[in-house]
Amino acid sequence: MSRVKYIPALIDFLPDDSWLPDGSFDARLYRFRAQRRWSLERMAKWLGKNERSVRKWEDGRYPDPAELAQIDGKMAAYKTR
């Protein structure tokens, strides 16, 4: 996960990440969680999954395509609230 180790510092410095490229699913998932300062436990509960799954996804092992699309959709809907 070293490729995203600077994102929390950027999030504290910049209030909005709309300038960042969409990137990979693992980066989007981590950025979404870090922006809200959510723990793995909180993120997992919000997604209705377990912490181990969220950790795997943030480490680059993705869920099946249908589940990935569902999670992306839920994150997008949350951002527009």
VMD Tcl script that draws the C-alpha trace (Angstrom):
set ca {
  {0.00 0.00 0.00}
  {3.02 2.27 -0.19}
  {1.75 3.77 -3.43}
  {-0.93 5.66 -1.51}
  {0.97 6.56 1.64}
  {0.94 10.29 0.83}
  {-2.77 10.53 0.10}
  {-3.83 11.21 3.74}
  {-1.45 14.20 3.85}
  {-2.84 15.49 0.56}
  {-6.39 15.05 1.81}
  {-5.60 17.11 4.90}
  {-4.01 19.78 2.72}
  {-6.59 19.86 -0.08}
  {-10.31 19.83 0.74}
  {-11.36 18.35 -2.61}
  {-9.85 15.51 -4.62}
  {-11.69 16.20 -7.87}
  {-8.39 17.15 -9.51}
  {-7.00 13.63 -8.97}
  {-7.44 11.09 -11.75}
  {-9.98 8.36 -11.07}
  {-7.20 5.82 -10.79}
  {-7.61 2.22 -9.88}
  {-10.35 0.79 -7.71}
  {-7.99 0.25 -4.76}
  {-6.86 3.90 -4.83}
  {-10.45 5.18 -5.15}
  {-11.59 2.98 -2.27}
  {-8.73 4.06 -0.02}
  {-9.16 7.74 -0.93}
  {-12.91 7.56 -0.23}
  {-12.28 6.02 3.20}
  {-9.39 8.35 4.06}
  {-11.37 11.49 3.13}
  {-14.00 10.55 5.67}
  {-11.42 9.41 8.21}
  {-13.23 6.10 8.43}
  {-11.61 3.02 9.91}
  {-11.58 -0.24 7.98}
  {-14.29 -1.41 10.35}
  {-16.53 1.57 9.59}
  {-15.99 1.26 5.84}
  {-16.73 -2.46 5.94}
  {-19.91 -1.89 7.93}
  {-21.05 0.82 5.50}
  {-20.48 -1.55 2.59}
  {-22.06 -4.50 4.38}
  {-18.80 -6.46 4.10}
  {-16.05 -7.51 6.49}
  {-12.78 -5.69 7.22}
  {-10.72 -8.42 5.59}
  {-12.48 -7.87 2.26}
  {-11.96 -4.11 2.37}
  {-8.28 -4.59 3.24}
  {-7.84 -7.01 0.32}
  {-9.50 -4.57 -2.07}
  {-7.31 -1.69 -0.90}
  {-4.29 -3.93 -1.45}
  {-5.28 -4.46 -5.08}
  {-7.23 -7.73 -5.01}
  {-10.56 -6.70 -6.44}
  {-14.03 -8.16 -5.93}
  {-15.89 -9.65 -8.86}
  {-16.94 -7.10 -11.52}
  {-20.59 -6.92 -10.42}
  {-19.64 -6.27 -6.79}
  {-17.00 -3.75 -7.85}
  {-19.60 -1.83 -9.87}
  {-22.00 -1.90 -6.91}
  {-19.34 -0.49 -4.55}
  {-18.31 2.20 -7.07}
  {-21.98 3.17 -7.44}
  {-22.47 3.40 -3.69}
  {-19.37 5.59 -3.32}
  {-20.49 7.84 -6.19}
  {-23.98 8.22 -4.70}
  {-22.48 9.11 -1.30}
  {-20.24 11.78 -2.84}
  {-23.19 13.54 -4.48}
  {-25.21 13.86 -1.28}
}
mol new
graphics top color blue
foreach p $ca { graphics top sphere $p radius 0.5 }
foreach p [lrange $ca 0 end-1] q [lrange $ca 1 end] { graphics top cylinder $p $q radius 0.2 }
display resetview
